[in-house]
Amino acid sequence: MQTTDTDHEGTPVSIHAEHRTAAASAEGLLNRPPTPGQRVHAVLHRQPALSPAIVLLLAGVTFALLNDRFYRLENLSLVAQQVAVVGSLAAGQTLIILTAGIDLSVGAVMVLSSLVMAKLVSDQGVPGVVALLVGACVAVAAQAVNGLLVTKIKLPPFIVTLGTLSIFTAATLIYAKGQTIALHPDAFLLWSAKPVSIGSLHLTTGVLMMAVLYAVISFALRYTSWGRHLYATGGDPEAARLAGISVNRVLLSAYMVAGIAIAVAAWILVGRVGGGDPNSGLNANLESITAVVIGGTSLFGGRGVVLGSLIGAFIVQVFDNGLALAGFDPNYQVLAVGVLVIAAVSVDQWIRSVKA
């Protein structure tokens, strides 16, 4: 007959052994080393700009193999100049998407702002600096309208900006009377198109303005309480409110700061077209959203970095440029961008999932 020893409290020793075995098994499960998929998941969650950076690197290597002209400094200069307008817009779009919103009107606001700048100088003889400031105020005011409709009337950002897209587009056409405005080559507003040479790399002042814009916004998002409140509001508005954050104020400020980025894009646009053109920037709204999404910023808000949007803008332009140099049909350029957007959103969904 089998016997079981007991401890000083009379509990069978075998039961203690079973408990210790179960505890050890549970601890082993908790301390199990992460799988490769979980490691990748964790890295991409901590570094949202990493995946678009890898895509940009692979695209650059691929297109360089297809055509050795791709990596010539003259071609890279052209890519950077073409990115300047959309890249600046994407910086403002990032702020709004970080709050779990979206802005379909940024391109229309940019064109309206650029027309105001050009028309004040051309028709009223207003000094360039004053015209620039007035145009910037128009962009900020337009974005304030979007922000107030979202925060005060509680309308969805998609619906608000879909409506204001038509309103601002109509306002631009009415204001400019459908006419293109040309500026004198020495006009202050055209300084954004001035060439800046760094060795064989030929950039423009507009490219440098875009770089400064990204540096300022990156600093604000990372090192200021406003940036932390923006992420908190986008991640969980109710939790942010309970933590004492004025959610409506943060949302409104995001739209208005985006207006400043749009004003920078408008100044760069004036330099690119040599004045004001009501028909410019027709696809800028979708291009800015594309750059932000490909750049790793989550459409659900609260996750992403503004640098990723710059990388996303470069990815789109690199694909356009690289496929053109490789001799592909232009329709494949549009196809490539569509595939990139779907892939980027799929990666974002995977990163946001609970299981790796």
N, C-alpha and C positions, 0 to 999 in steps of 0.2 A: 504493500500500500504506500502511495507517494505522499510525502509530507511537505508542508510549506512552512518555512520559518517566518516568524513575526518580529517586527521591530518593537521598541519599547512602548509604543502606543497600541500595539496589538494589530497593526495593519500588515497584511501579508507582504513579504519582501518582493514577491513576483509582481504585485501591482505597481510598486514603486519602479521596478525595472521597466514595466510596460510604459509608464508615464514618461520616464527618462528617454526611452526609445522614441516615443511619439514627439516629445519636445525636440529631440535631436533631429528628427526627420523634418519637422516644421522649420527649424532653424536652417537646416540645409537648403530647403526650398527658398527661404528668404535670402540666403547668402549665395544663391546659385549665380555663377558669373553670367553677365548679359550675353545674349547671342549677337552675332555680327549685325543682324538687322536692327536689334535694339541699340547697338552702338551708333550705327548710322543715323537712326531716328533721333537719338539724343543730340548728336552733333548738329544735325540740320535744324533741330528745334532751337538750339542755342545760337546758331549762326545762320539766320535766314538768307543772307546774301551769298552763302557758300555755293549752293546749287547753281544759281545763275552765273556765278563766277566760273564754275567748272564748264558750264555750257559755252560761255564766251571764249574760254581758252581752247576748248575742243573745236569750236567753229573757226577760230583764227588759224589753228594748225591745219585743219581740213582745207580751208580756202587757200592757204599758202601753198599747199601741195597741188591744188588744182590750177593755180596761177601764181607765178612768182612775183607778179606786180602787186599782189595784195598787200604785202608787208613793206612796200616802198613808202617812204615818209610822205611823199606827195599824196598818195592814196589815203594814208591814215589821217593826214591833215583834212582831207575832204570829208572823211567819215565824221571826224570830230566837229567840223563846222555844220554838217547836216544834222547832228544830234542836238545842237545848242538850243533850238526852239522847243522841240518836244521834250528834251531833257529838263529844261526849266519848268515847263508845264507839269511834268511828272513829279517834280519836287513838291509842288502845291497839291497835286492829286494825292500824293502819298499821305499827307496830313489828314485829308478827309477820309481816305480809305482806312487809315489807322483807327478812326473813330467808328468803323463799321458802316460808313456812308459811301457814297459815290457821287461824282459830279460830272454830269454830261454836258455842262455848259462852259467848261474852262476855255475851250477853243473860241467860242463865240465872245466870251468876255475879253479874251486876248485881242481879237480882231477889233472889237469896239474900242478898247483902250488904245490900240495902235492908230486907229483912224482919228481919235480925238487928239492924240499927240501931233500927228502929221497935219491935220486940218488947222489946228491952232497956229502952227508955225507958218503954213503956206498961205492961209486966207486972212488970218488976223495979225500976222507978224509978231506973235507972242515969242519971247525968248525961249530957246530950246529947253533950258533947265526948268522954266516955269511950265512949259507944255508937258514935259516929262512928269513933273509932280502932279499936274492936273490929271493926266492920263492914268497915273498910278492911283490917284484918289477915286477915279471912276471904277477901276478894277476892284479896289477894296470895297467900295460902296455896293457894287454889283454882288460881290461875294457876301457882303453883310445882309443883303436882301435874301439870298439863299439860306444863310445861317438863321436869320430870324424866322423864316417860314418853317424851318426844321425844328427850331427850339420853342418858338412861341405858339405856333399853330399845330405843332406836332405832326406835320406831314412827312411822309417817307422821303428821304433824300433823292431817291431815284425819280419819283414823281415831280418833286420840286424842280430839280435841275432839268428834267425833260421839258417842263413847261418854260422855264427861263431860257433854255436853249433857243426856243423859237422867239421869245420876247427880245433877247439880246441880239439875235441875228436880224430881226426886223428893225430894231433900233439902229443897228449899224447901217443897214441899207437905206433907211430913211435919212439918217444923219449925213451919210456920204453921197446920197442921191445916186447910188450905183456907180460912182466915178472913182477912178484910181487917182491918188494924189502923189505927184512926184516932188521930191525935195531937192534942193540944191546940193551938189556933192559935198560942200563944206559944212552942211548943216550939222548942228550938234547931235541931233537924233541919229545921224548916220555914223556916229563914232563907234557904235557897236559892231560895225562892219570893218573897222580899221584892221589892217593886217598886223600880226605880231609874229615875228620870226624867232624861233629858237633853233639855231643851226639850220638844218634842212627841213625842220618841221614848221610849216606855215599855218598859224592859227589866226583867229580874229579876237578882237576885244570881247565879243559876245561869248566866246568859249570860256574865256577867263572869268567873265561875269557869272556864267553858269557854275563854274567851279567854286567861286566865292559863295554863291547862293547855297550850294550843297554843304559847304563847310559850316556856314552859319546855322543852317537848319539841323545838321547833324549834331553840332554842339548843343543847340537848344533842346533837342530831343533826349540827348544822353545825360547832360549835366545840369539841367534846370528842373525845378519842381513842375513847371508847366509841361515839360516833356513827359515826366512821370505821370502827371494827371491825365495827359492825352492817352497814354497807353492804358491806364487804368479804366478810363471812360470807354475806350474801344473794347477792352477785354470783358468788362462786366459793369455796365452803367449803374445797376442797382447797388452792387457792392461798393462802387466808387462813391455813390451818393451817401450810403451809410457810413462811409469813411470820412465824410465831411467835405468831399469835393463838390464844387458847384458844377454839375455836369453840363447844364445849359451854357454857362459862361465858357467852359472849355470848348464845347462844340462851336459856339459862335466865334471864338478866337481862332479855332482851326480854319474856318472858312475865310476869315479876314487875313490871316497870315498867308493863306494860299493865294489871296488876292495880290499880295506883294510879289509872290513868285510869278504870278500871271503877268504883273506889270513888267517884271524883268524880261519875261518871254516876249512881251509886246515890243519892248525897246529893241530886243535882238531881231524880231521880225521886221521892224521898220528898217533896220540896217540891211537885212537880207533882200527885201523887195525894193529898197531905195525910196520908200515913202509909205503910203497907206493904201492897201488894196482890200476892198470888202470881200473879195472872193478868195483870199488867202486863208490858209489854215482850215480847209474844209474838213479834213479828217483828223484834225489835231485832238479833238475830244477822245475819240477811240484810240488814237495812237498813245495818248498819255496814260489811259487806263491799261492798255496792252503792256506798256513799259513797266508800270507798277506791278502788275500781276506776274509778269515774267520775272521781275526782280525779287520775287519772294514775299511780298507783302500780302498778308491774308485778307481776303475779301470779307472775312468775318470780324475783322478788327482786332486790335491789341497786339499784333505780332508783325514784325518787319522792321527794316531799316531803310532810311532814305537813300543810302549808298546803293542798295539793291536796285532801286528804281533807275539810277544812272546806268548801272550795268545792264538793266533790262532795255533801256533806250539804245545803248550801244549794240546789244544783241540784235535787235530789230534792224538797225542800220547796217551792221556787219553782214547779216544774212542778205539784205537787199544788195549791198555792194559786192559781196563775194559771189553770189549767184549770177549777178550781171557780168562780172569779170570772167566767170567760168562759162559764160555763153548760154545759160539756161533761159528758158522762156520766162518772161516776167510773171506769168500766172503762177509759176512755182514759188516765187517769192511770197505771194499772198498765201499760198498753201502752207509754206513753211512757218509763217507767222501764226496761222491758225492752229497748226499742230503744237507749236510752242506754248500757246495760251492754254490749250487743253491739258498739255503735259504739266504746266506750272500749277494749274488748279488741282490736278490730280495729286501732285506731290504735296501741295498744301493740305489737302484732305488727309493724306496719309500721315503727315507730320502732326496734325491735330488729333488724330485718332488715339484712343487710350492704349490699344495694343500696338506694338511695333511689328 
